[in-house]
Amino acid sequence: MYDVVDAKRSVRPKFQLVDIRSNPAKFVSLDGLREEPGSTKLAKLRYPTPPSRTISNAKPPIMLHTVVARAAFVASFCVLAPIANTCHAAIVTILPIQVGNGSGDFGNPGQELFLQATNKIWSQAGITFNYLPFTSIISADYYDLDDQNEVDSLFANAPGASLDAKTISMWFVNDHYDAYGEVNEVGGLNANKIVISNFVFDETRLDTIAHEVGHLLGLNHDDPGVETNFLMRSGDDRIAPTVIGNIFPDGTGLDRMTAGQVAIALADAKVSAVPEPSSVILVAGCVGFAFLRRRQMQTSCRG
């Protein structure tokens, strides 16, 4: 056997001489052939068969990066899960429009929306209101709605209304001849217009906007199970909260909704669903777990 220096490996491996003619099919090239001393035979240099490698079944030690990653993974659940439970699963978008009389007076001059109260009421359905910036129109005809014909005209002409059918257009006027507020239809994609009177703010009717939006989402005064402390009871006999602390589930528990009403509202096309944070956390958790498992398997293979 020859003692040959392999320059690439910087070691001195042993080569074995093999007679080409004993199995010529294995040799398709003369590269690497040497002449055996004292013989006319040609021999091919090759490495001897390496010893078999034994793979251990023993579990490798847990690396520090794995411990840190697992701790961060658990901590993310502990911190984010409680936050996720307080978030909303859907939104309703509203365009607020102030109607002016041309003399400097506007409906809802303070641009009040009772947003905190409204969102608390509709949190029963997992819905929050998203208001676009206020806009305004000038119309002496619509500043005071003196009869039903003027109300119908406002809804038909819809000055300044959103071009998006899924966005609710809400006009604030000085006076409505017969109500705190009114909608153009109950439920459906065309039910996307509301008029609100200044009396709502003069009398601090915290739930009127929430009530009228309920009509646009398909809810009625006479839905089964609706009592005087429920949101959709008629304004004549509904017990309306004057402080947010009496809105369900707190205080006197006013402005409740039935399970059936929640289901109807969430099915309306104007309700835009958004991913719940809890779902996002769950997906992230699964991805994180899969990543950690893969790293552990790679470490085991290297062991």
NUPAVEX-989057 format. One record per residue (C-alpha): x, y, z. Coordinates in pm, whole numbers, plus 50000, padded with zeros to 5 digits. Layout:
XYZ...
This chain:
500005000050000501145035149922501315063450169499895093549977499465129550094496005144750026496645182349999492975192050043492455173050366496015179150503496115142950630497835111350511495045086750415495805050950311495025040849950494335005049838495494990649505492854972249305493294952748982491244969748710490854937648513489144920248805486094942448750486624965748451482994977648448483634998748756486395019348594485395043048316488405065948336492115063248386492155093148620493945084848942495535052348815498995042648933501385015648814502044988549071505844983549121507214951248972504064944348770502504953748437499064957348595497364990448641495684997748966493155024349071493685043249393490645045149619489895052049981489135022250197485515018350311484955042250602483775027950931480005028350984478625057351191476525049651490473615073651557472745076751921469095076552034469915096652342468165130652363470545160152324470715185952599468255215152565470115245252428469885279652586468205295252278465455269052301464785277352665464625314652590462315309652293459955287852493459845313052775459065341452532456365320252370454605313752701454975350052809453325362452488450225341852567450085354552925450365391052818448365391952495445485368152568443785390852826444125420252586442575400052304439465392952508438715430352534439005437152160436215438351905435665413551623433815436751379433325473251289430605495551150431785526350960429805558850986430125591950802428845620751024427305649950833426295682750997423405701150829423675739050839421015765550774423285790350596423345814250894426195797251080424025772251272424565734651243423025703151377425115688151658427295719251694429515702451954430145672751724429205648952005428925612051916428515594752255431105570952116432165555852448428565547352540427765534552192430775511552180430005498252527426455489752420427535472452101430385453752267427675427952347427875418951978431625424251943431005454951726432705488651751431865520751562434405536551331433565573051261435015590650961435865627950992432895651751016431625667850697428865693850649426255705850404424195737850388420455732850341417705753950496415215727350384416875699550580418105719150883414625715351037412645684850926409055696650969407225666250828407755631550686408005644650332411125664350424412625633850595411945612350289413405639250064416605640150269417025602650239416195602749869418545630949773421185621150031423315652750006426885645850107426275608550160429025582850135429425565749798430155533049977426895514350041428465497050342429185530450511426345545650713425625582350637424395600650949422905635650916422695657551225419805682351202418415708551435414945693651464412935662851365409185667651377408395634851551411445616351683414955617651824416155599551514415005579851211416405555550955415585550550589415115512550610415445483550854418175458950757419765451850421422475469250220420215498550131419565505550499422465529550541421005563850628420185579750964418985613951073419645625251433417995655151602419645679851841417195668352110419405637352152422205659352285419985684052468418515655252671421715634052684420145603752518423285582252526421765552952341419775568952057422575565851799423175529751905419425523151879419095537651528422155518651404420465487451540417575493451298419995496351006421505462851109418095446151098416775449451455413185459151543411265472651840409215441051875411995415051851411295385552085412545390952440412865428752416411895445352746412025481652861415685478252962416705466152614418345487352346415755481852075412675490152281410775519652136411995553652257408605560852412408955534252682412665524652671414585532352989417475551752842420695555553041421895590553125425275578453255427555552453102427775534053433424215521053392424835504753054424915466653056426685448553216427175475653480424815494353710421165489453625422105469353315420335490353051420505486552672420735448752662420505428452342419185393352292421335365652145419085365551841419605402751785423365398651810423275371551543421115392851311423355423451348426565404351283425085389350965424415423750812426565433050513427545466650669429375448850951432965443450847434615414351023438215418251134440585391051266440255386951639443555392451824443005359352004442945341451667446115359151558447805348751881446685312651830448135311551478451375327751596451545302551877451185273151639453895287351411456165293251710455615258151841456365243151499459555263651476460735252251818459925216151734461885218351410464905233051586464775205151842464685178451569467615194651387469605194751710468795157851762470025149051412473275167751467473825148451787
